[in-house]
Amino acid sequence: MTIIAVDIGVLLPTGKAQWGADDDPRDLIAFGREAESLGFSSLFVNDSLISPRIEALTMLAALAATTTTATLGTGALLPFLRRPLQAAQSLASIDLLSGGRLTVAVGAGFPGRFGRPFYTLSDVPWPNRFARLDETITLWRALWSGATTFHGTFFQYDHIPTATRPFHDGGPPIWLGGATPTALTRTGRLYDGWLPYPPDPADYASGLLQIHQAATNSGRPTNAITPALFVTVHIDEDENRSLKAMETYATATYGLSLNELKTTQAVITGSPDRVRTAINRYINAGTRHIIVRLAALDLHSQHHQLQQLATLIPKWKNAAETPQRPLSQQ
């Protein structure tokens, strides 16, 4: 039996679609404090431009002042929505205010209505978006290390004023959200973590192997990359009721049926034991930091789901239940 410590985080419901008619968005701060007190390792927020929500970095700034131990993360930040120098300063500021608790997962957006319109609204070209993302991260790291010039393909700066430096040298860890073959290679070469949401744990295991191979080929240690997972969960002893709640959530959030959502994202419903068993499959596949999105459409229900999920944390934080095999054998 191999003992494995697994971090469990939660995605805050910052989107208006997850609030009831009488909900007060200021309750999100209390939600973050409650999650921290219940033992969650991290508090994550997502990023968007075409749906009403509390802006991601604004939410993290509020949490930096009201929490003390939880990692504060983005899942995932869309850097092209912001000018790169301004974003670097905002992120460094949050890292300072939180005492070095920031982790930045980033993405380049998706084809279709969940990605391309963001580029149009931001006056940023859609082509070469992955290369632009990688260069943005390189620029941030250079700024956080004291660079005063930068000359890349997309960004050219001959004179950069002294930038805000983060809490730790080099800045916060930066993870990549994505699971295409090129994303896996880029994660291994450039990023500090991986945050996908594959429906099948076997795909997670094979993706992580490819990342480790890319890291090795680039002369990086594989343990320099945090293997994380984004998963949507609804807990209820009544399986049919849980499935119905997830169906309602999928429709309200994406305009998709639950069956459609399951083809692209990790989705788990049912009793606490069922949820625990399903997530253990991802732990066995190699994930070590799990960010859970709670499938509830008002803040009262979000709190209820949070409390149910918290009862499972001690088991995940202390040990995996099944013997762990090397990834090469999974």
C-alpha positions, 0 to 999 in steps of 0.5 A: 500500500502506497501512502499518497497525499491528495489535495482537494480543492473547490471551484467557487460558484462565481457565475450568476448562473450558479446563484439563486434569485435571492442570493447575495454574491458577497456570500462567495467570500463566506463560501471560501472561508467555509471551504478553507475551514472544512479542510479544502486545500484550494479555492479556484475560480474560472474566467469568462467574458460573455456570461455575468460573474464576479471577475476572476482576479477580483474574486481572488483578491478578496479571498487573499484578504479573507483566507489564510491557508488555502491555495488560490487558483484560476481554473482556467484564466484566459490571458488573452482577455487582458494586456500581458503586462497588466495581468502580470502585475495583477497576478503578482499583487494577488500573490503578494497579498495572499503570502505566496498562495497563488496558482495560475492555471491558464488556457487558450479557449475553445473552438465555438461559442465558448472560446472564439467570441472571446477573442473577437471581443478582446481584439485578439486574433484567433490564429496562433493562440497557443503560441501566444499563450506560451509566450505570454507565460514566458513574458510573465516569468521574465517580468517576475524575475526582473526583466526590463526588456522582452523580445518575442514573436507577439510581444516586443518591449525595449523598456519595461518599467520595474514590475511588481515582484511576486511573493516567491522568486520566479512567481506563482506556479503556472498550470496548463488546461488542455489535453490535446497531444500538443498541449501535453507536450507543451505542459511537459516542456513549459508548465508547472502543472496540468489541469484537464477534465477527461471523462475517462481516467485511462485517458488521464493516465496516458496523458500524464505519461506523455507529459512526463516523456515530454518533460524528460526530453526537455531535461525537466524532472517529472515531479516538477509538474503537478498532476491536477484534475477538474471534475464536476460533482453532485452528491446525493444518496438518491442516484436518480435525483443526483442525475436529474440535478446534474442534468439541470446544471448541464443545461443551465451552464452549457445549454447541453444535455448531461449525456453531451457534457459527459463526452467532454468532461469528467462528471460524477454523481451519486452517493458519497461512496460512489463519488469517492470510488469514482474519484479514486480511479483518477487518483490511481491514474496519477492525479494529486490535486483535484478541483471539484466544481459543485453542480448546484444552481444556488448558493444554499445548495452549493454550501450543502454540497460543499459540506457533503464533499468535505466529509470525504476529504480525510480519506483522500488527504491521508491515503489512497485505498488501492495499491498504486502501480507505476504510471508505466504499468497503468 
